[in-house]
């Protein structure tokens, strides 16, 4: 039995969304729900009781890892701070003596003050968090209550995190057959996010089980759905920034010394590299952890809301690129280039986008 077998759907949802919100709020760190089987030594003795942890969360912070036992209250707003503190302190703690962490939909500033005073860690679906451990201390408070849309599960494969799962399935042939943990690793999301996204894809008839394998049955429809939603669902979450380049060399982006080694070209410049059928008017760069100072200097970039250089956060794990099998590692996957071109609305870009689809995507097997 895993923790997902024991939790109500509202609790599972709160746990998943809280972990996603932590990653969104911190930008650099990750939180991942762990199954009870992953904490076997601590889980077995409490699996049939209500006084131990409901689940565990693994936090990856600045190269350090820690696992926190958690108690999930899908909504703590109706409970007074004193009641919550009492309940947290009367429940058993695991053998490693870490305090139980409260996971809930929203921790108000007032409740946060009381929990912090009592040294009770918490995490909510808005990204508010208090974590104090030998490995790391993180405190974020004051983030507003999430809108109801954030808890809407009707199409979990089309949320920003769900779209990362779909992107991985479309860009890594054979990934759909692999265990959910592997899909999570190559999507850069929590395991529960994969569970919800895959269930949704199956409910929509885009993924089916044939024999012992899962199969994408309508790849073109899945591509069209992803590309259609990308500009409004996922792209705005990638911290887009615009610049103007004052470099004398207008093709500065072709100079490897001007780019961060971890940066990848997208949009029109990537289309030019892949097809040689377009003269780029804009430059799109997907970078990790923000714009590197070296790139700012070499390209002579200056912030400009109307600039023709756009920089976005790379949203896929770098390990995924090894399985893309592209001839040029300096560009993003053709699916993303295709999406950038379609989004532009330019007729010429659409023609090039179709050429990219035919060359790099149409013959790929799921």
JOKA-V908990 format. One record per residue. N is the residue number from 1. RES is the residue in one letter. PHI is phi in degrees with one decimal (999 if undefined). OMEGA is omega in radians with two decimals (NA if undefined). Layout:
N|RES|PHI|OMEGA  N|RES|PHI|OMEGA
//
This chain:
1|X|999|3.09  2|X|-105.6|-3.12  3|X|-62.0|-3.13  4|X|-67.5|3.08  5|X|-73.8|-3.01  6|X|-100.8|-3.04  7|X|-94.3|2.99  8|X|-68.5|-3.09  9|X|-60.4|3.13  10|X|-65.2|3.12  11|X|-71.8|3.08  12|X|-59.9|-3.11  13|X|-65.0|3.13  14|X|-61.7|3.14  15|X|-63.1|-3.13  16|X|-63.7|-3.09  17|X|-68.6|3.10  18|X|-65.3|3.11  19|X|-65.4|3.10  20|X|-64.6|-3.11  21|X|-64.6|3.09  22|X|-59.7|3.13  23|X|-64.0|3.14  24|X|-67.3|-3.06  25|X|-70.2|-3.09  26|X|-89.3|3.13  27|X|70.2|-3.01  28|X|-107.3|-2.99  29|X|-109.9|-3.08  30|X|-126.1|3.02  31|X|-130.8|-3.06  32|X|-131.8|3.07  33|X|-65.1|3.10  34|X|-112.3|3.07  35|X|-74.2|3.10  36|X|-62.6|3.13  37|X|-64.8|3.10  38|X|-74.5|3.10  39|X|-124.9|-2.94  40|X|-51.4|-3.07  41|X|-61.4|-3.12  42|X|-97.5|-3.00  43|X|-82.2|-2.98  44|X|-57.8|-3.05  45|X|-70.9|-3.05  46|X|-118.5|-3.03  47|X|-60.8|-3.09  48|X|-100.4|-3.11  49|X|-115.0|-3.14  50|X|-112.7|-3.04  51|X|-103.1|3.13  52|X|-106.2|3.13  53|X|-63.8|3.00  54|X|-80.8|-3.10  55|X|-167.2|3.06  56|X|-133.1|3.07  57|X|-125.4|3.02  58|X|-94.6|3.08  59|X|-104.5|3.05  60|X|-111.1|-3.01  61|X|-130.3|3.05  62|X|50.6|3.09  63|X|83.0|3.11  64|X|-107.8|-3.08  65|X|-126.3|3.03  66|X|-144.6|-3.12  67|X|-115.0|-3.11  68|X|-111.7|2.99  69|X|-75.4|-3.06  70|X|-130.0|2.97  71|X|-115.2|-3.03  72|X|-105.8|3.00  73|X|-120.8|-3.04  74|X|-53.2|3.07  75|X|-139.9|3.14  76|X|-102.4|-3.05  77|X|-66.3|-3.10  78|X|-83.8|-3.13  79|X|-102.0|3.07  80|X|-69.6|-3.14  81|X|-58.7|3.14  82|X|-62.1|3.11  83|X|-64.0|-3.13  84|X|-63.6|3.14  85|X|-58.7|-3.13  86|X|-63.5|-3.13  87|X|-64.1|-3.13  88|X|-65.8|-3.05  89|X|-81.4|3.14  90|X|-91.2|3.08  91|X|-86.2|-3.08  92|X|-69.3|3.04  93|X|-108.0|-3.12  94|X|-65.3|-3.08  95|X|-61.5|-3.11  96|X|-80.9|3.04  97|X|65.9|3.01  98|X|-72.9|3.12  99|X|-69.1|3.08  100|X|-69.7|3.13  101|X|-101.3|3.07  102|X|-81.8|3.03  103|X|-117.0|-3.08  104|X|-151.4|-3.12  105|X|-69.0|-3.09  106|X|-152.6|3.05  107|X|-108.4|-3.14  108|X|-69.8|3.09  109|X|-55.9|-3.14  110|X|-65.8|3.12  111|X|-65.0|3.13  112|X|-60.0|3.14  113|X|-58.8|-3.10  114|X|-70.2|3.13  115|X|-66.6|3.12  116|X|-65.4|3.11  117|X|-59.1|-3.14  118|X|-86.9|3.13  119|X|58.8|3.06  120|X|-102.8|-3.13  121|X|-68.1|3.12  122|X|-149.9|3.09  123|X|-151.5|3.11  124|X|-127.4|-3.05  125|X|-78.1|3.04  126|X|-94.2|-3.10  127|X|100.7|3.01  128|X|-70.2|-3.07  129|X|-153.9|2.95  130|X|-133.7|-3.11  131|X|-137.7|3.14  132|X|-127.5|-3.10  133|X|-146.5|3.11  134|X|-56.1|-3.09  135|X|-77.2|-3.06  136|X|-166.7|3.00  137|X|-126.8|-3.13  138|X|-134.1|3.10  139|X|-140.5|3.05  140|X|-131.7|3.14  141|X|-136.0|3.06  142|X|94.1|3.10  143|X|-74.9|-3.04  144|X|-68.6|-3.14  145|X|-64.1|-3.12  146|X|-62.8|3.07  147|X|-71.5|-3.12  148|X|-62.4|-3.11  149|X|-59.8|-3.12  150|X|-64.3|-3.13  151|X|-94.1|-3.14  152|X|-73.4|-3.10  153|X|-101.8|-3.02  154|X|-62.8|3.12  155|X|-147.7|-3.04  156|X|-70.5|3.09  157|X|-80.9|-3.12  158|X|-111.3|2.96  159|X|-75.1|3.11  160|X|-54.2|3.13  161|X|-70.5|3.11  162|X|-63.6|3.12  163|X|-68.5|3.05  164|X|-66.7|3.09  165|X|-64.4|-3.14  166|X|-61.7|3.10  167|X|-59.0|3.14  168|X|-63.1|-3.14  169|X|-63.2|-3.10  170|X|-79.1|-3.04  171|X|-101.1|-3.12  172|X|-122.1|-3.13  173|X|-53.5|3.11  174|X|90.2|-3.09  175|X|-63.8|-3.11  176|X|-61.1|3.14  177|X|-80.4|-2.94  178|X|-84.4|-3.14  179|X|-58.5|-3.12  180|X|-59.9|3.10  181|X|-61.2|3.11  182|X|-66.2|3.10  183|X|-61.2|3.12  184|X|-62.2|-3.12  185|X|-61.6|-3.10  186|X|-85.7|3.06  187|X|-99.0|-3.09  188|X|75.0|3.14  189|X|-130.2|3.12  190|X|-72.9|-3.13  191|X|-60.0|3.14  192|X|-63.4|3.09  193|X|-63.3|3.09  194|X|-64.1|3.11  195|X|-55.1|-3.10  196|X|-67.5|-3.12  197|X|-66.1|-3.13  198|X|-66.7|3.07  199|X|-58.5|-3.13  200|X|-66.9|3.12  201|X|-62.0|3.10  202|X|-70.8|3.10  203|X|-61.3|3.14  204|X|-84.1|3.09  205|X|76.6|-3.14  206|X|-88.3|3.05  207|X|-127.7|3.11  208|X|-131.8|3.08  209|X|-99.7|3.08  210|X|-121.6|-3.07  211|X|67.0|-3.14  212|X|-102.5|-3.06  213|X|-117.3|2.92  214|X|-87.6|-3.07  215|X|-137.2|2.97  216|X|-79.9|-3.00  217|X|-91.9|3.13  218|X|-135.5|-3.04  219|X|-62.6|-3.10  220|X|-63.3|3.11  221|X|-64.5|-3.14  222|X|-65.4|3.08  223|X|-62.4|-3.11  224|X|-61.9|3.11  225|X|-62.9|-3.10  226|X|-64.9|-3.12  227|X|-64.6|-3.14  228|X|-66.6|-3.11  229|X|-91.1|-3.04  230|X|-53.2|-3.08  231|X|-62.9|-3.05  232|X|-106.6|-3.07  233|X|-97.7|-3.02  234|X|-98.1|-3.03  235|X|-56.9|3.13  236|X|-62.9|3.13  237|X|-83.8|-3.04  238|X|-96.9|3.09  239|X|49.1|-3.11  240|X|-62.7|3.08  241|X|-134.1|-3.14  242|X|-117.3|-3.11  243|X|-141.5|2.94  244|X|-117.4|3.11  245|X|-95.6|3.09  246|X|-105.6|3.13  247|X|-68.6|3.11  248|X|-65.2|3.11  249|X|-82.5|-3.10  250|X|-68.2|3.08  251|X|-102.4|-3.10  252|X|-56.9|-3.09  253|X|-67.6|3.07  254|X|-82.8|-3.13  255|X|-86.5|-3.11  256|X|-55.7|-3.12  257|X|-70.6|-3.11  258|X|-87.0|-3.08  259|X|-105.2|2.97  260|X|-63.7|3.14  261|X|-55.1|-3.14  262|X|-92.1|3.14  263|X|-81.3|3.12  264|X|-131.4|-3.12  265|X|-86.1|3.09  266|X|-131.1|3.06  267|X|57.4|-3.03  268|X|-66.5|-3.12  269|X|-68.6|3.08  270|X|-67.1|3.11  271|X|-62.5|3.09  272|X|-63.7|3.14  273|X|-66.3|-3.07  274|X|-78.4|-3.00  275|X|-123.6|-3.01  276|X|57.3|-3.11  277|X|-117.9|-3.07  278|X|-147.0|3.03  279|X|-104.6|-3.01  280|X|-61.9|3.03  281|X|-106.3|3.12  282|X|-133.4|3.12  283|X|-120.9|3.10  284|X|-117.9|-3.12  285|X|-127.0|3.02  286|X|-104.9|-3.06  287|X|-121.3|3.12  288|X|-112.7|3.10  289|X|71.5|3.12  290|X|90.0|-3.07  291|X|-78.2|-3.14  292|X|-72.4|3.12  293|X|-55.5|-3.14  294|X|-61.2|3.13  295|X|-67.8|3.09  296|X|-57.5|-3.09  297|X|-74.3|-3.07  298|X|-63.8|-3.12  299|X|-88.9|-3.12  300|X|51.8|-3.10  301|X|-85.6|3.08  302|X|-128.1|3.14  303|X|-54.5|-3.11  304|X|-160.7|-3.09  305|X|-59.4|-3.14  306|X|-108.8|-3.10  307|X|-67.1|-3.10  308|X|-94.5|3.07  309|X|-115.6|3.12  310|X|-116.2|3.14  311|X|-118.5|3.13  312|X|-127.3|3.13  313|X|-77.1|3.05  314|X|-68.3|-2.99  315|X|-106.3|-3.12  316|X|-108.2|3.08  317|X|-64.6|-3.10  318|X|-61.2|3.13  319|X|-63.1|-3.13  320|X|-64.7|-3.09  321|X|-63.0|3.12  322|X|-63.3|-3.11  323|X|-97.8|3.08  324|X|-70.5|3.13  325|X|66.8|-3.12  326|X|-84.5|3.11  327|X|-67.8|-3.13  328|X|-125.3|-3.11  329|X|-75.2|-3.11  330|X|-84.4|-3.12  331|X|-116.8|3.08  332|X|-75.4|3.12  333|X|-63.8|-3.13  334|X|-54.4|3.09  335|X|-59.3|-3.13  336|X|-72.7|3.06  337|X|-61.8|3.10  338|X|-56.1|-3.13  339|X|-64.0|3.12  340|X|-61.4|-3.11  341|X|-70.3|3.12  342|X|-61.5|-3.12  343|X|-62.0|-3.07  344|X|-63.9|-3.12  345|X|77.2|-3.13  346|X|-79.2|-3.10  347|X|-61.6|3.14  348|X|-65.3|3.10  349|X|-62.9|3.12  350|X|-64.8|3.11  351|X|-62.8|3.12  352|X|-65.9|3.11  353|X|-60.3|3.13  354|X|-66.2|3.08  355|X|-65.7|3.11  356|X|-65.8|3.12  357|X|-61.6|-3.11  358|X|-64.8|-3.07  359|X|-80.8|-2.96  360|X|-116.9|-3.00  361|X|-124.0|-3.01  362|X|-63.1|-3.06  363|X|-96.8|3.12  364|X|-72.0|3.11  365|X|-91.1|3.09  366|X|-75.9|NA
//
